[in-house]
Amino acid sequence: MPTTAFAGYPAPFIRETPSGRGEKKQQLLWGDFVTLLGEESGDWVTIRGRNEEGWIRRTELQAERLLEVNFVDIGQGDGALIVTPDD
């Protein structure tokens, strides 16, 4: 089992307990990097993401990274940093 994953579409929540009724701790954005902590309960897994630990459905995670395009103001011009899914 991989130890890292990415938040799926559209924007899942990290929950306090492994159920759909658990308190929402933190909302993730599509493509957020998360670390899988290894504990499982049915379709739920524990993760760490955005400085929170909790439970998320396995179906709300994806294995591949998204394409990132970051535009940066560098003074007299502009710059762009492009991060592809395979780094």
N, C-alpha and C positions, 0 to 999 in steps of 0.2 A: 504494500500500500504506500503511495507517495505521502510525503510529510508536508507538502505544500499544495495549495490550490488557489483558485481565484473565485470571487463572488460572482454568481450568475446573474442573469437578467431577470427582472429589472433592478430591484434593490432589496435584497433579503435582510432580515433582522437576526441579530444574535440574541438568543433567548436565555432566560435564567434556568429553565428546566426543559427536558426533552419532550415537549408536547406543543401543540399549536396554541395552547392556552397559557403558556408560560409568559412571565413578564418580559417585555421587550427591553433589552439593555442598550443596544446600539444598532443603528441601521448602517449597512454596508452599501457602497456604490458598486455598480457593475464593473468588474475587473479588479476590485480591491484584492491585494495579496493577503492570504490567510495561512496560518500554520495549523495543521491538523495535530491535535494533542493525543489522539489514539483511543479515547474512550468512546464507546458506541452503545446505542440503545435503539434497536430496530433500525429505522431509516435515519436516525439522528446521530450526529458526531459532534465531538467537542472541538472547538477551534479557538484560536487567538487571532483577533483582527481589530485594527483601530484601537489598540490598547485595552481591549476587553476580551475576556474569556467567557465562553458559554456554548450553547447548543445551536446547531443549524441542521436543516434537512440536507442529506447528501445530494438530493436532486437540485438544491439551490447553489451548488458549487460547479465549477467547470475546471477542467485540467489545463486548458490553454489560456495564455495571456492574450490580452487585447493589443491592438496596435495603438501606441501612444504618440501623439504629436504635441509637443510643448513649445509654445512660442515665447521668446524671451526678448525683452527690450534691453539692448546693449548700448544705449546711448545714441550714437550717430547712425544706427541702423537697426536691423532686427535679426534675430537668430532663431533657428528652429532645431530642436532636439527630437529626433525620431527614434523610438524604441520599437523594434519589431517583435512579434510574438516569440521568435526564437533567439532573442537578445542580439 
